[in-house]
Amino acid sequence: MLLWVSVLVLAPVSGQFEAVPKAVISLHPPWTVFFKGDAVTLTCHVSHIYTAKNRELYQWYLGTEILREIPGNTLKVQNSGEYKCQTQNSLLSDGVTLIFSTAKLILQAPPSVFEGDSVTLKCQANVDLALKNKSLYKNGKMLKILDESSSFHIQQAGLKDNGEYHCAGSEINCSFSSNRIKIQVQELFPHPVLRSRPSWTTSGNQLTLICETQLPPQKSDVQLQFRFFKDGQIVEEGSKNFLKIWNPSSGMNKGPSYYWCEAHTVTSNVCKKSQKSQIHVEVPVSRPVLTLSPPRAQALEGHRVTLHCETRRGSTPILYQFYHGDVLLKSSSTHTARASFSITLTAESSGKYSCTANNGFGPQRSDTRSLSVTVPASRPILTLRVPGTRAVVGDVMELHCEAHKGSPPILYRFYHDNVFLRSSRPPSGRGTSFNLSLTPEHSGSYACEADNGQGAQRSDTASLRVTVPASRPVLTLRVPGTQAVVGDVMELHCEAHRGSPPILYRFYYDDVFLGSSSAASGGRASFNLSLTPEHSGSYACEADNGLGAQRSEVVPLNVTVPASRPILTLRAPGAQAFPGDVMELHCEAHRGSPPILYRFYHDNVILGSSSVPSGGGASFNLSLTEEHTGNYSCEADNGLGAQCSEAVTLSISGLTGSRLGPVATGVAGGLFGMGGLAVVALLLYCRLPRKAGGRTSDPSRNPSNSDPQEPTYYNVPGWIELQPVYSNVNPKGGDVVYSEVRRIQEGNKHAVASDSSLRLLWTYLPSHGQIASPQPYSAQDSSVIYSQVKAESFLTSTAESAHTPCTPSNPGGQRH
């Protein structure tokens, strides 16, 4: 954009005034503020009248000093200051001040602004500055947030745009502000003055009306248009600022008329009127003649036709009026004998036309002219109509195509993805429709054409996406193994095999919402769950793409809880266990999913099993015999690994015969006093037979010759009664236990069981005592069947070695 002005200055030459031009500087780019390092081109303009014949030198000034003298009229500069120029045949131009700034942010504006100007303000940031946003301010208040162009446009400048402008921006934590520019919108030109030459004195004289106004030097290149008015009617308009009129006969004057003029820019954004003046006009006009250009009786819509109305005689100004039928189209007042009016033809333009001319003595009407307009079909509009807000499979869609303009008949054609569907020719030329039952294959682009012989017109493309409702989804529960176990991470996989994406999947547990996942491309979705016992129940999922949620079938889940370590309880009828008693072995795991299989063991030999379908414990009854002394344990197994209970040691309190009496009570008391009851039980457990049906010594054999590792036991006499006691196997009070089994002879060594008795002696030795090895013991009235000193660790290892199928921890108790 080049801003330049030429100013003519009158100077006296040989007694007359001759115009001497004043040089004007233009800028490219048209700003006065730049970044340091930028360049701007200055151009020195002088009227071509004075420079065409001579190649002049142009003098450039920076401040008051001559900067350069060159034959060309352009100069590129990069320094701040006030620049001027001139030639030998021109006056010195006005100064132009340029600023080359080192600031980070500048605001650029033209050097001057006049009313009606289109003004651009540009907020520029330095190349090394990346501002997130920029804002323009006017008089300290934010006017607008600037877009990427960083420009603000004023379409038609006016007084409302006066003010001080600056822009600002920010980068991370820093803010920047530009220079301030004051904009003062100047008047483009003053109101015109209507003058006449010569003055109106005699009738029949020609009169020239002049519309005078003045453009500023900076806007001398602006072109003005002028209109002349008589009594409110336009007499003439154009680029000339004068009008010649006649005043033929004062005797026919009906009174004074008022004239005024109007000056406006080509774009009419600035328009100003003069004051009214009185002028006398009086002469009738002849009958006008109407002609059409081009002279055709038929024309196409959109073409332009000019109507000319002309009179052969009559004083001006003359008012011309153009009619379509009886409808006034336009009035035009002119000082010439001819007026014209151009129209762009439409469908309604067909018909008869005429014009009238009137200069104050009555209108004169022309003959009529006929015109027929053919309207090409306009670009049609295609409308797709479905019952709901979306096109769904199975809907009946109506395709409606209509051209709002066009001479009938019109042929309509329909297309799907540029493939012809069908056509229709309604006689009235209005729109037409046809229906389509939708399937998934009907998704795509649709268009239609309208053709009435003047060229087919195609509509805009209308896109259609046929939505397929989500099918009933399938829910799959995936766990690492063959069954769901507490602690497993289970994947809930939901998939609808049909349905337009996106599909929202929701997951439910016993109708309680768990979570959701949206599949943008349809397909499937998953949801992971870390299983606990509470997650047993029914699971389902839903698939929803906006056309109604579809729920899967319910999938039941049983979360299997591994059986916990069971607890074995031995229950006898009384406080002591005797041969013949029915003892209940009760095994129970407090946690574990049913069914649970319980197995019962005696010295690692299975006794029996019981399956509990609903959880809880199981019991096993045992009719006690001498051989049932030993270790008992149980297992709980629900398919996730057998869990073994702690071992419980049982010692039968008496053999066949009457139950032991006070003697046994004394013996038991002595054993408790020594703190070794548990060790004797374990010793007996280790030495007695390990399975049911233990053997009895042959009475013919001498007990003294018995193997000390396999002692022979006799039934205890009926008067001896041992107290059954539960106790830990390992005594906690010491480290060493001495054990002895003695038989008291009451007669011959082969006496019956009632003539002999079994005496047990447990002696607890301190932890620092000497550990004796097994040895026989002899006395006058008794014989030692077995004696041994054992360390505590030996007893423990002995108990542990008793396990084969199930590994219980240290036995929790001993029963005598």
RACORTA-V884617 format. One record per pair of residues at least 24 apart in sequence whose ideal C-beta (glycine too) atoms are under 10 Angstrom apart, sorted by the first residue. I is the first residue (numbers start at 1). J is the second residue. Records with the same first field share a line. If there is no record, write none. Layout:
BEGIN
I=J, J
END
This chain:
BEGIN
1=26, 27, 28, 29, 30, 110, 118, 120
2=26, 27, 28, 30, 41, 43, 45, 221
3=27, 28, 30, 43, 45, 96, 110, 111, 112, 218, 219, 221
4=43, 44, 45, 93, 218, 220, 221
5=45, 93, 94, 112, 215, 216, 217, 218, 219, 220, 221, 222
6=45, 46, 47, 48, 49, 90, 217, 218, 220, 221
7=47, 90, 91, 93, 94, 216, 217, 218, 220
8=47, 49, 91, 217, 220
9=90, 91, 217
11=91
19=47, 49, 50
20=47, 50, 89, 90, 91
21=45, 46, 47, 48, 49, 50, 51, 86, 87, 89, 90, 91
22=46, 47, 86, 90, 91, 92, 93, 94, 217
23=47, 58, 59, 73, 84, 85, 86, 87, 89, 90, 91, 92, 93, 94
24=85, 90, 93, 94, 96, 217, 218, 220, 221
25=60, 73, 75, 83, 84, 85, 93, 94, 95, 96, 111
26=73, 74, 96, 111
27=83, 96, 98, 110, 111
28=74, 76
29=108, 122
30=108, 109, 110, 111, 120
31=98, 99, 106, 107, 108, 109, 110, 111, 120, 121, 122, 124, 181
32=96, 97, 98, 99, 108, 109, 110, 111, 112, 181
33=80, 97, 98, 99, 100, 101, 103, 106, 107, 108, 109, 122, 124, 178, 179, 181
34=77, 78, 80, 98, 99, 100, 101, 106, 108, 124
35=99, 100, 101, 102, 103, 104, 105, 106, 108, 124, 125, 126, 127
36=78, 79, 80, 99, 100, 101, 102, 103, 126
37=78, 100, 102, 126, 127
38=78, 98, 100, 101, 106, 124
39=76, 77, 78, 100
40=75, 76, 77, 78, 83, 96, 98, 100
41=74, 75, 76, 77
42=73, 74, 75, 76, 77, 83, 84, 85, 93, 96, 98
43=72, 73, 74, 75, 85
44=70, 72, 73, 74, 75, 83, 84, 85, 86, 87, 90, 93
45=73, 85, 90, 93, 221
46=73, 85, 86, 87, 89, 90, 91, 93
47=89, 90, 220
49=89
50=87, 88, 89, 90
51=87, 89, 90
54=87, 88, 89
56=86, 87, 88, 89, 90
57=87, 88
58=85, 86, 87, 88, 90
59=84, 85, 86, 87, 88, 90, 92
60=84, 85, 86, 93
61=85, 86, 92, 93, 95
62=95, 98
63=95
94=217, 218
99=179
101=126, 178, 179
102=126
103=176, 177, 178, 179
104=128, 129, 131, 169, 171, 174, 176, 177, 178
105=129, 131, 134, 150, 166, 167, 168, 169, 175, 176, 177, 178, 179
106=166, 167, 178, 179, 181
107=134, 136, 137, 150, 152, 165, 166, 167, 168, 177, 178, 179, 180, 181
108=150, 151, 167, 178, 179, 181
109=152, 165, 179, 181, 182, 183
110=181, 183
111=218
112=183, 184, 185, 186, 216, 218, 219
113=154, 157, 158, 161, 162, 183, 184, 185, 186, 218
114=157, 185, 186, 187, 188, 189, 215, 216, 218, 219, 222, 270
115=156, 157, 158, 159, 161, 185, 186, 187, 188, 189, 265, 269, 270
116=155, 156, 157, 158, 185, 188, 189, 219, 222, 264, 265, 267, 268, 269, 270, 271
117=154, 155, 156, 157, 158, 161, 185, 186, 188, 219, 222, 269, 270
118=153, 154, 155, 156, 157, 267, 269
119=152, 153, 154, 155, 156, 157, 161, 183, 185
120=149, 151, 152, 153, 154
121=146, 150, 151, 152, 153, 154, 165, 166, 167, 181, 183
122=146, 149, 150, 151, 152, 153, 167
123=149, 150, 151, 152, 165, 166, 167, 168, 169, 178
124=150, 151, 167, 178
125=150, 167, 169, 171, 176, 178
126=176
129=169, 171, 174, 176
130=169, 171, 172
131=167, 168, 169, 170, 171, 174, 175, 176
132=169, 170, 171, 172
133=168, 169, 170, 171
134=167, 168, 169, 170, 176, 178
135=166, 167, 168, 169, 170
136=165, 166, 167, 168, 178
137=163, 164, 165, 166, 167, 168, 177, 178, 180
138=162, 163, 164, 165, 166, 183
139=163, 164, 165, 166
140=164, 166, 180
142=167, 168
143=167
154=183, 185
155=269
156=267, 269, 270
157=183, 185, 186, 188, 269, 270
158=185, 269, 270
159=184, 185, 187
160=185
161=185
162=186
186=216, 218, 219
187=216, 270, 272
188=213, 215, 216, 218, 219, 222, 224, 263, 265, 269, 270, 272
189=213, 214, 215, 216, 219, 222, 224, 263, 264, 265, 270, 272
190=214, 215, 216, 263, 272
191=262, 263, 272, 273, 274, 275
192=224, 226, 241, 260, 261, 262, 263, 264, 272, 273, 274, 275
193=261, 274, 275, 277
194=228, 229, 243, 259, 260, 261, 262, 273, 274, 275, 276, 277, 279
195=242, 261, 274, 277
196=242, 243, 245, 259, 277, 279
197=242
200=245, 247, 250, 277, 278, 279, 280
201=247
202=247, 250
203=246, 247, 248, 249, 250, 251, 252, 253, 280, 282
204=246, 247, 248, 249, 250
205=245, 246, 247, 248
206=244, 245, 246, 247
207=243, 244, 245, 246, 247, 259, 279, 280, 281
208=242, 243, 244, 245
209=235, 236, 241, 242, 243, 244, 245, 259, 260, 261, 274, 277, 279, 335
210=240, 241, 242, 243, 261
211=240, 241, 242, 243, 260, 261, 262, 263, 273, 274
212=241, 242, 261, 263, 274
213=241, 261, 263, 272, 274
215=263
219=265
222=265, 266, 270
223=265, 266, 267
224=263, 264, 265, 266, 270, 271, 272
225=262, 263, 264, 265, 266, 267, 268, 271
226=261, 262, 263, 264
227=260, 261, 262, 263, 264, 271, 273, 333
228=259, 260, 261, 262, 274, 317, 333, 334, 335
229=258, 259, 260, 261, 262, 273, 274, 276, 317, 333
230=257, 258, 259, 260, 279, 281, 316, 317, 318, 319, 333, 334, 335, 359, 360
231=256, 257, 258, 259, 260, 276, 279, 281, 317, 319, 333, 360
232=258, 260, 276, 333
233=257, 317, 318, 319, 320, 331, 332, 333, 334, 358
234=262, 317, 319, 320, 331, 332, 333, 334, 339
235=259, 261, 281, 316, 317, 318, 319, 332, 333, 334, 335, 336
236=261, 316, 317, 332, 333, 334, 335, 336, 339
237=261, 262, 264, 332, 333, 334
238=334
239=266
243=316, 317, 334, 335, 336
244=316, 335, 336
245=279, 281, 315, 316, 317, 335
246=281, 282, 283, 314, 315, 316, 335
247=279, 280, 281, 282, 283, 315
248=281, 282, 283, 284, 314, 315
249=280, 282, 283, 315
250=280, 282
251=282
252=280, 281, 282, 283, 284, 315, 360, 361
253=280, 281, 282, 283, 360
254=280, 281, 282, 360, 361
255=280, 282, 360
256=280, 281
257=281, 282, 317, 360
259=317
279=317
281=315, 316, 317, 318, 335, 359, 360
282=315, 359, 360, 361
283=313, 314, 315, 316, 318, 359, 360, 361
284=311, 313, 314, 315, 318, 357, 358, 359, 360, 361, 362, 364
285=311, 312, 313, 314, 315, 316, 318, 319, 320, 337, 356, 357, 358, 359, 360, 361, 362, 363, 364
286=310, 311, 312, 313, 314, 337, 357, 364
287=311, 312, 356, 357, 363, 364, 365, 366, 367
288=312, 314, 318, 320, 321, 337, 338, 339, 354, 355, 356, 357, 358, 363, 364, 365, 366, 367
289=338, 355, 357, 366, 367
290=320, 322, 323, 353, 354, 355, 356, 365, 366, 367, 368, 369
291=338, 340, 355, 366, 369
292=353, 369, 370, 371
293=340, 342
295=369
296=371, 372
297=369, 370, 371, 372
298=350, 370, 371, 372, 373, 374
299=345, 349, 350, 371, 372, 373, 374
300=345, 373, 374, 375, 376, 407, 454
301=344, 345, 346, 347, 348, 349, 350, 373, 374, 375, 376, 378, 405, 406, 407, 454
302=344, 345, 346, 373, 375, 376
303=343, 344, 345, 349, 373, 374
304=342, 343, 344, 345
305=341, 342, 343, 344, 345, 349, 353, 371, 373
306=340, 341, 342, 343
307=339, 340, 341, 342, 343, 353, 354, 355, 366, 369, 371
308=338, 339, 340, 341, 342, 355
309=334, 337, 338, 339, 340, 341, 353, 354, 355, 356, 357, 364, 366
310=336, 337, 338, 339, 340, 355, 357, 366
311=336, 337, 338, 339, 355, 357, 358, 359, 364, 366
312=337
313=337
314=357, 358, 359, 360, 361, 364
315=359, 360, 361
316=359
317=358, 359, 360
318=357, 358, 359, 360, 364
319=356, 357, 358, 359, 360, 363
320=355, 356, 357, 358, 359, 363, 366
321=354, 355, 356, 357, 358, 363, 365
322=353, 354, 355, 356, 366
323=351, 352, 353, 354, 355, 356, 365, 366, 368
324=348, 349, 350, 351, 352, 353, 354, 371
325=351, 352, 353, 354, 368
326=352, 354
327=351
328=356
329=353, 355
330=355
331=356, 358
333=358, 359
335=359
343=371
345=371, 372, 373, 374, 375
346=373, 375, 405
347=373, 374, 375, 376, 378, 405, 406, 407
348=373, 375
349=373, 375
350=374, 375, 407
372=407
373=407
374=406, 407, 452, 453, 454
375=403, 405, 406, 407, 408, 429, 452, 454
376=403, 405, 406, 407, 410, 450, 451, 452, 453, 454, 455, 456, 457
377=403, 404, 405, 406, 407, 408, 410, 411, 412, 429, 449, 450, 451, 452, 453, 454, 455, 456, 457
378=402, 403, 404, 405, 406, 410, 450, 452, 457
379=403, 404, 405, 406, 449, 450, 457, 458, 459, 460
380=404, 405, 406, 410, 412, 413, 431, 432, 447, 448, 449, 450, 451, 456, 457, 458, 459, 460
381=431, 448, 450, 459, 460, 462
382=412, 414, 415, 431, 446, 447, 448, 449, 458, 459, 460, 461, 462
383=431, 433, 446, 448, 459, 462
384=436, 446, 462, 463, 464
385=433, 435
386=436, 438, 464, 466, 467
388=467, 547
389=546
390=465, 466, 467, 500, 545, 546, 547
391=436, 438, 442, 443, 464, 465, 466, 467
392=438, 466, 467, 468, 469, 500, 546, 547
393=437, 438, 439, 440, 441, 442, 443, 466, 467, 468, 469, 498, 500, 547
394=437, 438, 439, 466, 468, 469
395=436, 437, 438, 442, 466, 467
396=435, 436, 437, 438
397=434, 435, 436, 437, 438, 442, 446, 464, 466
398=433, 434, 435, 436
399=432, 433, 434, 435, 436, 446, 447, 448, 462, 464
400=431, 432, 433, 434, 448
401=431, 432, 433, 434, 446, 447, 448, 449, 450, 459
402=426, 429, 430, 431, 432, 433, 448, 450, 459
403=429, 430, 431, 448, 449, 450, 451, 452, 457, 459
404=430, 431, 450
405=429, 450, 452, 457
406=430, 450, 451, 452, 453, 454, 457
407=452, 453, 454
408=452
409=451, 452, 453
410=449, 450, 451, 452, 453, 457
411=449, 450, 451, 452, 453, 456
412=448, 449, 450, 451, 459
413=447, 448, 449, 450, 451, 456, 458
414=446, 447, 448, 449, 459
415=444, 445, 446, 447, 448, 449, 458, 459, 461
416=441, 442, 443, 444, 445, 446, 447, 464
417=442, 443, 444, 445, 446, 447, 461
418=444, 445, 447, 461
419=444
420=449
421=446, 448
423=448, 449, 451
424=448
425=451, 452
436=464
438=464, 466, 467
439=466, 468
440=465, 466, 467, 468, 498, 500
441=466
442=466
443=467, 468, 500
465=500
466=500
467=499, 500, 501, 545, 546, 547
468=496, 498, 499, 500, 501, 522, 545, 547
469=496, 498, 499, 500, 543, 544, 545, 546, 547, 548, 550
470=496, 497, 498, 499, 500, 501, 503, 504, 505, 522, 542, 543, 544, 545, 546, 547, 548, 549, 550
471=495, 496, 497, 498, 499, 503, 543, 550
472=496, 497, 498, 499, 542, 543, 550, 551, 552, 553
473=497, 498, 499, 503, 505, 506, 524, 525, 540, 541, 542, 543, 544, 549, 550, 551, 552, 553
474=524, 541, 543, 552, 553, 555
475=505, 507, 508, 539, 540, 541, 542, 543, 551, 552, 553, 554, 555
476=524, 526, 541, 552, 555
477=529, 539, 555, 556, 557
478=526, 528
479=529, 531, 557, 559, 560
481=560, 640
482=639
483=557, 558, 559, 560, 593, 639, 640
484=529, 531, 535, 536, 557, 558, 559, 560, 593
485=531, 559, 560, 561, 562, 593, 639, 640
486=530, 531, 532, 533, 534, 535, 536, 559, 560, 561, 562, 591, 593, 640
487=530, 531, 532, 559, 561, 562
488=529, 530, 531, 535, 559, 560
489=528, 529, 530, 531
490=527, 528, 529, 530, 531, 535, 539, 557, 559
491=526, 527, 528, 529
492=517, 525, 526, 527, 528, 529, 539, 540, 541, 555, 557
493=524, 525, 526, 527, 541
494=519, 524, 525, 526, 527, 539, 540, 541, 542, 543, 552
495=519, 522, 523, 524, 525, 526, 541, 543, 552
496=522, 523, 524, 525, 541, 542, 543, 544, 545, 550, 552
497=522, 523, 524, 543
498=522, 543, 550
499=523, 543, 544, 545, 546, 547, 550
500=545, 546, 547
501=545
502=544, 545, 546
503=542, 543, 544, 545, 546, 550
504=542, 543, 544, 545, 546, 549
505=541, 542, 543, 544, 549, 552
506=540, 541, 542, 543, 544, 549, 551
507=539, 540, 541, 542, 552
508=537, 538, 539, 540, 541, 542, 551, 552, 554
509=534, 535, 536, 537, 538, 539, 540, 557
510=535, 536, 537, 538, 539, 540, 554
511=537, 538, 540, 554
512=537
513=542
514=539, 541
516=541, 542, 544
517=541
518=544, 545
519=543, 545
529=557, 559
531=557, 559, 560, 561
532=559, 561
533=559, 560, 561, 591, 592, 593
534=559
535=559
536=560, 561, 593
558=593, 594
559=593
560=592, 593, 594, 638, 639, 640
561=589, 591, 592, 593, 594, 615, 638, 640
562=589, 591, 592, 593, 636, 637, 638, 639, 640, 641, 643
563=589, 590, 591, 592, 593, 594, 596, 597, 598, 615, 635, 636, 637, 638, 639, 640, 641, 642, 643
564=588, 589, 590, 591, 592, 596, 636, 643
565=589, 590, 591, 592, 635, 636, 643, 644, 645, 646, 808, 809
566=590, 592, 596, 598, 599, 617, 618, 633, 634, 635, 636, 637, 642, 643, 644, 645, 646
567=617, 634, 636, 645, 646, 648, 812
568=598, 600, 601, 617, 632, 633, 634, 635, 636, 644, 645, 646, 647, 648, 808, 812, 813
569=617, 619, 634, 645, 648, 813
570=622, 632, 648, 649, 650, 726, 813, 815
571=619, 621
572=624, 650, 653, 724, 815
574=653, 724
575=653, 723, 724, 725, 726
576=652, 653, 654, 659, 660, 664, 721, 722, 723, 724, 725, 815, 816
577=624, 628, 629, 650, 651, 652, 653, 654, 722, 724, 815, 816
578=624, 652, 653, 654, 655, 659, 660, 721, 722, 724
579=623, 624, 625, 626, 627, 628, 629, 652, 653, 654, 655, 656, 657, 659, 715
580=623, 624, 625, 652, 654, 656
581=622, 623, 624, 625, 628, 652, 653, 724
582=621, 622, 623, 624
583=620, 621, 622, 623, 624, 628, 632, 650, 652, 815
584=619, 620, 621, 622
585=618, 619, 620, 621, 622, 632, 633, 634, 648, 650
586=617, 618, 619, 620, 621, 634
587=612, 617, 618, 619, 620, 632, 633, 634, 635, 636, 645
588=612, 615, 616, 617, 618, 619, 634, 636, 645
589=615, 616, 617, 618, 634, 635, 636, 637, 638, 643, 645
590=615, 616, 617, 636
591=615, 636, 643
592=616, 636, 637, 638, 639, 640, 643
593=638, 639, 640
594=638
595=637, 638, 639
596=635, 636, 637, 638, 639, 643
597=635, 636, 637, 638, 639, 642
598=634, 635, 636, 637, 645
599=633, 634, 635, 636, 637, 642, 644, 805, 806
600=632, 633, 634, 635, 645
601=630, 631, 632, 633, 634, 635, 644, 645, 647, 803, 804, 805, 806, 808
602=627, 628, 629, 630, 631, 632, 633, 650, 690, 691, 692
603=627, 628, 629, 630, 631, 632, 633, 647, 685, 688, 689, 690, 691, 692, 802, 803, 804
604=630, 631, 633, 647, 690, 691, 802, 803, 804, 805, 806, 807, 808
605=630, 690, 691, 692, 804, 805
606=635, 805, 806
607=632, 634, 692
609=634, 635, 637
610=634
611=637, 638
612=636, 638
622=650, 692
624=650, 652, 653
625=652, 655, 656, 692, 693, 694
626=652, 654, 655, 656, 688, 689, 692, 693, 694, 696, 713, 715, 716
627=652, 688, 689, 690, 691, 692, 693, 694, 695
628=652, 688, 692, 694
629=653, 681, 684, 685, 687, 688, 689, 690, 694, 815, 816
630=684, 685, 686, 688, 689, 690, 691, 692, 694, 802
631=682, 685, 686, 690, 729, 799, 802, 803, 808, 811, 814
632=808, 811, 815
633=802, 803, 805, 806, 807, 808, 809, 811
634=806, 808
635=805, 806, 808
642=805, 806, 807
643=806
644=803, 805, 806, 807, 808, 809
645=806, 808, 809, 811, 812
646=808, 809, 810, 811, 812, 813
647=685, 729, 799, 800, 802, 803, 806, 807, 808, 809, 810, 811, 812, 813, 814
648=726, 729, 808, 811, 812, 813, 814, 815
649=678, 681, 682, 684, 685, 726, 727, 728, 729, 799, 802, 811, 812, 813, 814, 815, 816
650=681, 685, 724, 726, 813, 814, 815, 816
651=677, 680, 681, 682, 684, 685, 688, 722, 724, 725, 814, 815, 816
652=684, 688, 722, 724, 815, 816
653=716, 720, 721, 722, 723, 724, 725, 815, 816
654=715, 716, 717, 718, 720, 721, 722, 724, 816
655=696, 713, 714, 715, 716, 717, 718, 720, 722, 753, 758
656=714, 715, 716, 718, 753
657=715, 716, 717, 718, 719, 720, 753, 754
658=716, 717, 718, 719, 720, 721, 754
659=716, 718, 719, 720, 721, 722
660=716, 717, 718, 719, 720, 721, 722, 723, 757
661=717, 718, 719, 720, 721
662=719, 720, 721
663=717, 719, 720, 721, 722, 757, 759
664=716, 719, 720, 721, 722, 723, 760
665=720, 721, 722, 723
667=720, 721, 722, 723, 759, 760, 761, 762
668=721, 722, 723, 724, 725, 760, 816
669=723
670=760, 761, 762, 763
671=722, 723, 725, 727, 760, 761, 762, 763, 764, 816
672=723, 725, 727, 762
673=764
674=731, 733, 734, 737, 738, 761, 762, 763, 764, 765
675=727, 731, 732, 733, 734, 737, 762, 764
676=727, 731, 733, 734, 736, 737, 738, 739, 761, 762, 763, 764, 765
677=723, 725, 726, 727, 728, 731, 762, 764, 814, 816
678=725, 726, 727, 728, 729, 730, 731, 732, 737, 762, 795, 811, 813, 814, 816
679=727, 729, 730, 731, 734, 736, 737, 738, 739, 762, 763, 764, 790, 792, 795, 814
680=727, 737, 739, 740, 741, 760, 761, 762, 814, 816
681=725, 726, 727, 728, 729, 762, 811, 813, 814, 815, 816
682=728, 729, 730, 731, 737, 739, 790, 795, 796, 798, 799, 802, 811, 814
683=737, 739, 740, 741, 760, 762, 786, 788, 790, 795, 798
684=713, 739, 741, 760, 814, 816
685=729, 798, 799, 802, 811, 814
686=739, 790, 795, 798, 799, 801, 802
687=711, 713, 739, 741, 785, 786, 788
688=713
689=713
690=802
696=753
698=750
699=749, 750, 751, 752, 753
700=750
701=749, 750
702=749, 750, 783
703=743, 745, 749, 750, 756, 783, 785
704=743, 749, 776, 778, 783, 784, 785
706=743, 783, 785, 786
707=786
708=741, 774, 775, 776, 784, 785, 786, 787, 788
709=774, 786
710=786
711=741, 743, 784, 785, 786
712=743, 785
713=741, 743, 758, 785
714=743, 751, 752, 753, 754, 755, 756, 757, 758, 785
715=752, 753, 754, 756, 757, 758
716=753, 754, 756, 757, 758, 759, 760
717=744, 746, 752, 753, 754, 755, 756, 757, 758
718=753, 754
719=754, 757
720=757, 758, 759
722=758, 760, 816
723=816
724=814, 815, 816
725=813, 814, 815, 816
726=812, 813, 814, 815, 816
727=813, 814, 815, 816
728=810, 811, 812, 813, 814
729=792, 795, 796, 798, 799, 810, 811, 812, 813, 814
730=792, 793, 795, 796, 799, 810, 811, 814
731=762, 764, 792, 795
732=792
733=764, 766, 767
734=764, 765, 766, 767, 768, 769, 792
735=764, 765, 766, 767, 768, 769, 771, 791, 792, 793
736=763, 764, 765, 766, 767, 768, 769, 770, 771, 772, 789, 790, 791, 792, 794, 795
737=762, 763, 764, 765, 771, 788, 789, 790, 791, 792, 794, 795
738=762, 763, 764, 765, 769, 771, 772, 787, 788, 789, 790
739=763, 764, 774, 786, 787, 788, 789, 790, 795
740=775, 777, 784, 785, 786, 787, 788, 789
741=777, 783, 784, 785, 786, 787, 788
742=777, 779, 781, 782, 783, 784, 785, 786, 787
743=782, 783, 784, 785, 786
744=779, 781, 782, 783
745=779, 780, 781, 782, 783
746=781
749=783
757=782
758=785
759=784, 785
760=785
761=787
763=787, 789
765=789, 790, 791
767=791, 792
END
